[in-house]
């Protein structure tokens, strides 16, 4: 299986107006802000255990 064929561990999500994005993490992980970057952009977050 090629790297691009790997299943995603998150699902992309956005507000209805598209101003904020976030990845939805598989339970029991939650999305946490990394502490830097734009808080409105999904790449500023990572999936972690509670």
Residue pairs with C-beta under 8 A, 6 or more apart in sequence:
9 25
9 26
9 47
10 23
10 24
10 25
10 26
10 47
11 23
11 24
12 21
12 23
12 24
12 42
13 21
13 22
13 23
13 24
13 42
14 20
14 21
14 22
15 21
19 40
20 40
20 41
21 40
21 41
21 42
22 31
22 42
22 45
23 31
23 42
23 45
23 47
24 31
25 31
25 47
26 47
28 49
28 50
29 47
29 48
29 49
30 47
30 48
30 49
30 50
31 45
31 46
31 47
32 45
32 46
32 47
32 48
33 39
33 44
33 45
34 44
34 45
34 46
36 44
37 43
37 44
38 44
